[in-house]
């Protein structure tokens, strides 16, 4: 999984934002939708640990097919530098 984190003016918003980019190269529609659902859930459960002006943009990797939600949550935290 590739993660890009950027920051914006703190006065613009009071919570982190998430962006997900999944191309057709990743797989069929149901695989892309599963990835997006899992990333959204992982982000939702961990967003309180992020800065309010944080923008997180996620791109899938091929190792995702074997990943569970717990694996994805841990990887997001590690990639974001929280752990």
N, CA, C and O atoms as CSV, one atom per row, in Angstrom:
chain,resi,resn,atom,element,x,y,z
A,1,UNK,N,N,0.850,-1.164,0.000
A,1,UNK,CA,C,0.000,0.000,0.000
A,1,UNK,C,C,0.898,1.230,0.000
A,1,UNK,O,O,1.911,1.270,0.698
A,2,UNK,N,N,0.525,2.210,-0.772
A,2,UNK,CA,C,1.255,3.467,-0.838
A,2,UNK,C,C,0.396,4.531,-0.171
A,2,UNK,O,O,-0.808,4.621,-0.411
A,3,UNK,N,N,1.028,5.321,0.657
A,3,UNK,CA,C,0.310,6.329,1.425
A,3,UNK,C,C,0.971,7.679,1.213
A,3,UNK,O,O,2.190,7.806,1.326
A,4,UNK,N,N,0.169,8.681,0.906
A,4,UNK,CA,C,0.678,10.044,0.759
A,4,UNK,C,C,-0.044,10.907,1.788
A,4,UNK,O,O,-1.274,10.939,1.827
A,5,UNK,N,N,0.713,11.596,2.609
A,5,UNK,CA,C,0.129,12.451,3.638
A,5,UNK,C,C,0.550,13.888,3.384
A,5,UNK,O,O,1.729,14.171,3.174
A,6,UNK,N,N,-0.415,14.789,3.406
A,6,UNK,CA,C,-0.115,16.208,3.272
A,6,UNK,C,C,-0.904,16.967,4.338
A,6,UNK,O,O,-1.795,16.414,4.983
A,7,UNK,N,N,-0.566,18.219,4.506
A,7,UNK,CA,C,-1.223,19.039,5.515
A,7,UNK,C,C,-1.741,20.306,4.869
A,7,UNK,O,O,-1.177,20.793,3.890
A,8,UNK,N,N,-2.814,20.834,5.420
A,8,UNK,CA,C,-3.402,22.065,4.900
A,8,UNK,C,C,-3.535,23.059,6.048
A,8,UNK,O,O,-3.212,22.744,7.193
A,9,UNK,N,N,-3.999,24.224,5.743
A,9,UNK,CA,C,-4.174,25.272,6.745
A,9,UNK,C,C,-5.125,24.783,7.838
A,9,UNK,O,O,-6.242,24.375,7.520
A,10,UNK,N,N,-4.729,24.808,9.107
A,10,UNK,CA,C,-5.571,24.305,10.193
A,10,UNK,C,C,-6.901,25.039,10.338
A,10,UNK,O,O,-7.843,24.507,10.925
A,11,UNK,N,N,-6.980,26.248,9.811
A,11,UNK,CA,C,-8.222,27.008,9.921
A,11,UNK,C,C,-9.287,26.545,8.930
A,11,UNK,O,O,-10.458,26.894,9.077
A,12,UNK,N,N,-8.891,25.756,7.912
A,12,UNK,CA,C,-9.835,25.310,6.889
A,12,UNK,C,C,-10.781,24.227,7.385
A,12,UNK,O,O,-11.935,24.179,6.959
A,13,UNK,N,N,-10.317,23.364,8.271
A,13,UNK,CA,C,-11.150,22.249,8.715
A,13,UNK,C,C,-10.747,21.813,10.113
A,13,UNK,O,O,-9.706,22.219,10.631
A,14,UNK,N,N,-11.577,20.988,10.710
A,14,UNK,CA,C,-11.291,20.538,12.067
A,14,UNK,C,C,-11.161,19.018,12.163
A,14,UNK,O,O,-11.217,18.465,13.262
A,15,UNK,N,N,-10.988,18.335,11.027
A,15,UNK,CA,C,-10.815,16.882,11.068
A,15,UNK,C,C,-9.981,16.407,9.879
A,15,UNK,O,O,-9.915,17.086,8.854
A,16,UNK,N,N,-9.338,15.232,10.016
A,16,UNK,CA,C,-8.552,14.684,8.905
A,16,UNK,C,C,-9.443,14.256,7.742
A,16,UNK,O,O,-10.623,13.955,7.925
A,17,UNK,N,N,-8.862,14.232,6.549
A,17,UNK,CA,C,-9.598,13.792,5.360
A,17,UNK,C,C,-8.894,12.606,4.731
A,17,UNK,O,O,-7.686,12.429,4.882
A,18,UNK,N,N,-9.677,11.788,4.015
A,18,UNK,CA,C,-9.164,10.581,3.372
A,18,UNK,C,C,-9.475,10.614,1.889
A,18,UNK,O,O,-10.582,10.967,1.481
A,19,UNK,N,N,-8.484,10.241,1.082
A,19,UNK,CA,C,-8.671,10.070,-0.348
A,19,UNK,C,C,-8.182,8.684,-0.736
A,19,UNK,O,O,-7.137,8.240,-0.262
A,20,UNK,N,N,-8.927,7.996,-1.593
A,20,UNK,CA,C,-8.561,6.645,-2.018
A,20,UNK,C,C,-8.568,6.608,-3.538
A,20,UNK,O,O,-9.545,7.008,-4.171
A,21,UNK,N,N,-7.468,6.124,-4.125
A,21,UNK,CA,C,-7.379,5.973,-5.569
A,21,UNK,C,C,-7.130,4.504,-5.885
A,21,UNK,O,O,-6.119,3.932,-5.478
A,22,UNK,N,N,-8.070,3.898,-6.621
A,22,UNK,CA,C,-7.937,2.495,-7.012
A,22,UNK,C,C,-8.252,2.398,-8.497
A,22,UNK,O,O,-9.370,2.697,-8.914
A,23,UNK,N,N,-7.282,1.985,-9.293
A,23,UNK,CA,C,-7.484,1.873,-10.731
A,23,UNK,C,C,-7.955,0.470,-11.101
A,23,UNK,O,O,-7.951,-0.437,-10.269
A,24,UNK,N,N,-8.357,0.304,-12.347
A,24,UNK,CA,C,-8.807,-1.005,-12.820
A,24,UNK,C,C,-7.679,-2.031,-12.853
A,24,UNK,O,O,-7.940,-3.233,-12.907
A,25,UNK,N,N,-6.435,-1.572,-12.819
A,25,UNK,CA,C,-5.307,-2.501,-12.774
A,25,UNK,C,C,-5.314,-3.316,-11.485
A,25,UNK,O,O,-4.764,-4.416,-11.438
A,26,UNK,N,N,-5.932,-2.780,-10.448
A,26,UNK,CA,C,-5.966,-3.453,-9.148
A,26,UNK,C,C,-6.805,-4.724,-9.196
A,26,UNK,O,O,-6.464,-5.715,-8.550
A,27,UNK,N,N,-7.880,-4.705,-9.943
A,27,UNK,CA,C,-8.726,-5.891,-10.013
A,27,UNK,C,C,-10.132,-5.532,-10.457
A,27,UNK,O,O,-10.395,-4.434,-10.949
A,28,UNK,N,N,-11.007,-6.473,-10.272
A,28,UNK,CA,C,-12.406,-6.262,-10.651
A,28,UNK,C,C,-13.088,-5.313,-9.671
A,28,UNK,O,O,-12.534,-4.969,-8.627
A,29,UNK,N,N,-14.297,-4.900,-10.028
A,29,UNK,CA,C,-15.015,-3.900,-9.228
A,29,UNK,C,C,-15.204,-4.347,-7.788
A,29,UNK,O,O,-15.037,-3.543,-6.871
A,30,UNK,N,N,-15.548,-5.611,-7.565
A,30,UNK,CA,C,-15.796,-6.056,-6.195
A,30,UNK,C,C,-14.500,-6.048,-5.368
A,30,UNK,O,O,-14.549,-5.846,-4.154
A,31,UNK,N,N,-13.358,-6.262,-6.001
A,31,UNK,CA,C,-12.077,-6.203,-5.293
A,31,UNK,C,C,-11.712,-4.762,-4.951
A,31,UNK,O,O,-11.227,-4.476,-3.856
A,32,UNK,N,N,-11.950,-3.857,-5.901
A,32,UNK,CA,C,-11.676,-2.439,-5.655
A,32,UNK,C,C,-12.588,-1.903,-4.564
A,32,UNK,O,O,-12.142,-1.149,-3.698
A,33,UNK,N,N,-13.862,-2.285,-4.596
A,33,UNK,CA,C,-14.812,-1.821,-3.580
A,33,UNK,C,C,-14.465,-2.365,-2.201
A,33,UNK,O,O,-14.602,-1.655,-1.204
A,34,UNK,N,N,-14.018,-3.608,-2.132
A,34,UNK,CA,C,-13.617,-4.200,-0.849
A,34,UNK,C,C,-12.432,-3.427,-0.268
A,34,UNK,O,O,-12.405,-3.119,0.923
A,35,UNK,N,N,-11.461,-3.121,-1.116
A,35,UNK,CA,C,-10.311,-2.337,-0.667
A,35,UNK,C,C,-10.762,-0.998,-0.098
A,35,UNK,O,O,-10.336,-0.608,0.988
A,36,UNK,N,N,-11.619,-0.298,-0.824
A,36,UNK,CA,C,-12.072,1.015,-0.371
A,36,UNK,C,C,-12.849,0.923,0.940
A,36,UNK,O,O,-12.666,1.759,1.824
A,37,UNK,N,N,-13.711,-0.082,1.075
A,37,UNK,CA,C,-14.458,-0.259,2.325
A,37,UNK,C,C,-13.525,-0.487,3.504
A,37,UNK,O,O,-13.703,0.102,4.571
A,38,UNK,N,N,-12.526,-1.346,3.306
A,38,UNK,CA,C,-11.605,-1.655,4.395
A,38,UNK,C,C,-10.742,-0.448,4.760
A,38,UNK,O,O,-10.489,-0.212,5.941
A,39,UNK,N,N,-10.289,0.314,3.775
A,39,UNK,CA,C,-9.483,1.498,4.057
A,39,UNK,C,C,-10.322,2.538,4.796
A,39,UNK,O,O,-9.848,3.150,5.753
A,40,UNK,N,N,-11.563,2.742,4.359
A,40,UNK,CA,C,-12.430,3.706,5.042
A,40,UNK,C,C,-12.648,3.318,6.504
A,40,UNK,O,O,-12.593,4.169,7.391
A,41,UNK,N,N,-12.895,2.034,6.748
A,41,UNK,CA,C,-13.117,1.574,8.116
A,41,UNK,C,C,-11.851,1.718,8.958
A,41,UNK,O,O,-11.921,2.151,10.108
A,42,UNK,N,N,-10.707,1.364,8.404
A,42,UNK,CA,C,-9.443,1.511,9.126
A,42,UNK,C,C,-9.184,2.979,9.445
A,42,UNK,O,O,-8.752,3.306,10.550
A,43,UNK,N,N,-9.442,3.856,8.493
A,43,UNK,CA,C,-9.253,5.287,8.712
A,43,UNK,C,C,-10.227,5.800,9.762
A,43,UNK,O,O,-9.846,6.581,10.634
A,44,UNK,N,N,-11.487,5.366,9.685
A,44,UNK,CA,C,-12.505,5.829,10.626
A,44,UNK,C,C,-12.133,5.483,12.063
A,44,UNK,O,O,-12.316,6.295,12.969
A,45,UNK,N,N,-11.614,4.283,12.267
A,45,UNK,CA,C,-11.289,3.846,13.623
A,45,UNK,C,C,-9.988,4.457,14.146
A,45,UNK,O,O,-9.748,4.441,15.353
A,46,UNK,N,N,-9.147,4.993,13.263
A,46,UNK,CA,C,-7.847,5.515,13.684
A,46,UNK,C,C,-7.699,7.019,13.500
A,46,UNK,O,O,-6.660,7.572,13.859
A,47,UNK,N,N,-8.702,7.700,12.955
A,47,UNK,CA,C,-8.541,9.118,12.617
A,47,UNK,C,C,-8.352,10.012,13.838
A,47,UNK,O,O,-7.809,11.109,13.709
A,48,UNK,N,N,-8.781,9.581,15.006
A,48,UNK,CA,C,-8.602,10.399,16.205
A,48,UNK,C,C,-7.124,10.532,16.590
A,48,UNK,O,O,-6.769,11.386,17.403
A,49,UNK,N,N,-6.260,9.687,16.007
A,49,UNK,CA,C,-4.831,9.735,16.294
A,49,UNK,C,C,-4.078,10.668,15.339
A,49,UNK,O,O,-2.869,10.856,15.481
A,50,UNK,N,N,-4.780,11.244,14.381
A,50,UNK,CA,C,-4.151,12.097,13.363
A,50,UNK,C,C,-4.372,13.572,13.657
A,50,UNK,O,O,-5.288,13.953,14.386
A,51,UNK,N,N,-3.518,14.379,13.075
A,51,UNK,CA,C,-3.684,15.827,13.185
A,51,UNK,C,C,-4.934,16.257,12.429
A,51,UNK,O,O,-5.297,15.641,11.427
A,52,UNK,N,N,-5.588,17.304,12.899
A,52,UNK,CA,C,-6.842,17.757,12.290
A,52,UNK,C,C,-6.650,18.270,10.874
A,52,UNK,O,O,-7.584,18.213,10.074
A,53,UNK,N,N,-5.464,18.771,10.541
A,53,UNK,CA,C,-5.249,19.334,9.207
A,53,UNK,C,C,-4.576,18.336,8.264
A,53,UNK,O,O,-3.954,18.740,7.282
A,54,UNK,N,N,-4.692,17.057,8.549
A,54,UNK,CA,C,-4.032,15.994,7.789
A,54,UNK,C,C,-4.921,15.512,6.632
A,54,UNK,O,O,-6.127,15.331,6.794
A,55,UNK,N,N,-4.306,15.311,5.480
A,55,UNK,CA,C,-4.975,14.699,4.329
A,55,UNK,C,C,-4.227,13.411,4.016
A,55,UNK,O,O,-3.021,13.440,3.768
A,56,UNK,N,N,-4.924,12.290,4.026
A,56,UNK,CA,C,-4.320,10.984,3.768
A,56,UNK,C,C,-4.840,10.484,2.431
A,56,UNK,O,O,-6.050,10.401,2.222
A,57,UNK,N,N,-3.916,10.148,1.516
A,57,UNK,CA,C,-4.288,9.622,0.201
A,57,UNK,C,C,-3.682,8.230,0.075
A,57,UNK,O,O,-2.472,8.059,0.224
A,58,UNK,N,N,-4.525,7.233,-0.199
A,58,UNK,CA,C,-4.110,5.833,-0.201
A,58,UNK,C,C,-4.207,5.247,-1.614
A,58,UNK,O,O,-5.189,5.462,-2.326
A,59,UNK,N,N,-3.164,4.503,-2.001
A,59,UNK,CA,C,-3.124,3.743,-3.246
A,59,UNK,C,C,-2.901,2.281,-2.872
A,59,UNK,O,O,-2.066,2.013,-2.009
A,60,UNK,N,N,-3.603,1.323,-3.474
A,60,UNK,CA,C,-3.442,-0.080,-3.079
A,60,UNK,C,C,-2.163,-0.707,-3.609
A,60,UNK,O,O,-1.610,-0.283,-4.624
A,61,UNK,N,N,-1.708,-1.729,-2.893
A,61,UNK,CA,C,-0.609,-2.571,-3.350
A,61,UNK,C,C,-1.149,-3.976,-3.558
A,61,UNK,O,O,-2.255,-4.275,-3.108
A,62,UNK,N,N,-0.413,-4.835,-4.216
A,62,UNK,CA,C,-0.927,-6.167,-4.524
A,62,UNK,C,C,-0.960,-7.091,-3.313
A,62,UNK,O,O,-1.656,-8.106,-3.353
A,63,UNK,N,N,-0.243,-6.784,-2.246
A,63,UNK,CA,C,-0.250,-7.617,-1.043
A,63,UNK,C,C,-1.559,-7.466,-0.274
A,63,UNK,O,O,-1.778,-8.173,0.710
A,64,UNK,N,N,-2.421,-6.568,-0.701
A,64,UNK,CA,C,-3.664,-6.314,0.015
A,64,UNK,C,C,-4.608,-7.505,-0.020
A,64,UNK,O,O,-5.397,-7.673,0.910
A,65,UNK,N,N,-4.562,-8.326,-1.038
A,65,UNK,CA,C,-5.546,-9.393,-1.205
A,65,UNK,C,C,-5.592,-10.343,-0.009
A,65,UNK,O,O,-6.638,-10.932,0.265
A,66,UNK,N,N,-4.471,-10.503,0.710
A,66,UNK,CA,C,-4.434,-11.399,1.854
A,66,UNK,C,C,-4.655,-10.657,3.173
A,66,UNK,O,O,-4.729,-11.295,4.223
A,67,UNK,N,N,-4.762,-9.350,3.146
A,67,UNK,CA,C,-4.819,-8.548,4.369
A,67,UNK,C,C,-6.200,-8.588,5.017
A,67,UNK,O,O,-7.223,-8.695,4.340
A,68,UNK,N,N,-6.201,-8.497,6.357
A,68,UNK,CA,C,-7.437,-8.360,7.123
A,68,UNK,C,C,-7.588,-6.909,7.552
A,68,UNK,O,O,-6.684,-6.100,7.340
A,69,UNK,N,N,-8.715,-6.578,8.149
A,69,UNK,CA,C,-8.935,-5.207,8.608
A,69,UNK,C,C,-7.909,-4.814,9.659
A,69,UNK,O,O,-7.411,-3.688,9.640
A,70,UNK,N,N,-7.583,-5.719,10.576
A,70,UNK,CA,C,-6.589,-5.430,11.615
A,70,UNK,C,C,-5.223,-5.168,10.984
A,70,UNK,O,O,-4.513,-4.253,11.400
A,71,UNK,N,N,-4.853,-5.968,9.982
A,71,UNK,CA,C,-3.586,-5.753,9.278
A,71,UNK,C,C,-3.561,-4.366,8.634
A,71,UNK,O,O,-2.557,-3.658,8.705
A,72,UNK,N,N,-4.659,-3.995,8.015
A,72,UNK,CA,C,-4.743,-2.709,7.334
A,72,UNK,C,C,-4.677,-1.545,8.324
A,72,UNK,O,O,-4.028,-0.536,8.048
A,73,UNK,N,N,-5.339,-1.677,9.470
A,73,UNK,CA,C,-5.272,-0.640,10.497
A,73,UNK,C,C,-3.836,-0.459,10.988
A,73,UNK,O,O,-3.355,0.667,11.112
A,74,UNK,N,N,-3.164,-1.559,11.262
A,74,UNK,CA,C,-1.776,-1.486,11.722
A,74,UNK,C,C,-0.879,-0.837,10.667
A,74,UNK,O,O,-0.039,0.004,10.987
A,75,UNK,N,N,-1.064,-1.235,9.415
A,75,UNK,CA,C,-0.230,-0.685,8.352
A,75,UNK,C,C,-0.468,0.814,8.173
A,75,UNK,O,O,0.476,1.572,7.951
A,76,UNK,N,N,-1.724,1.240,8.269
A,76,UNK,CA,C,-2.015,2.675,8.175
A,76,UNK,C,C,-1.305,3.443,9.287
A,76,UNK,O,O,-0.700,4.486,9.038
A,77,UNK,N,N,-1.380,2.926,10.509
A,77,UNK,CA,C,-0.735,3.600,11.631
A,77,UNK,C,C,0.779,3.659,11.461
A,77,UNK,O,O,1.401,4.683,11.743
A,78,UNK,N,N,1.363,2.567,11.004
A,78,UNK,CA,C,2.818,2.538,10.789
A,78,UNK,C,C,3.206,3.519,9.690
A,78,UNK,O,O,4.146,4.295,9.858
A,79,UNK,N,N,2.497,3.492,8.576
A,79,UNK,CA,C,2.825,4.381,7.463
A,79,UNK,C,C,2.609,5.853,7.810
A,79,UNK,O,O,3.305,6.726,7.291
A,80,UNK,N,N,1.645,6.125,8.687
A,80,UNK,CA,C,1.399,7.500,9.084
A,80,UNK,C,C,2.339,7.963,10.178
A,80,UNK,O,O,2.319,9.133,10.562
A,81,UNK,N,N,3.174,7.042,10.691
A,81,UNK,CA,C,4.144,7.414,11.709
A,81,UNK,C,C,3.561,7.551,13.093
A,81,UNK,O,O,4.184,8.154,13.967
A,82,UNK,N,N,2.377,7.006,13.316
A,82,UNK,CA,C,1.736,7.093,14.626
A,82,UNK,C,C,2.328,6.072,15.569
A,82,UNK,O,O,2.460,6.347,16.762
A,83,UNK,N,N,2.696,4.879,15.065
A,83,UNK,CA,C,3.288,3.831,15.903
A,83,UNK,C,C,4.789,3.923,15.872
A,83,UNK,O,O,5.470,3.126,16.517
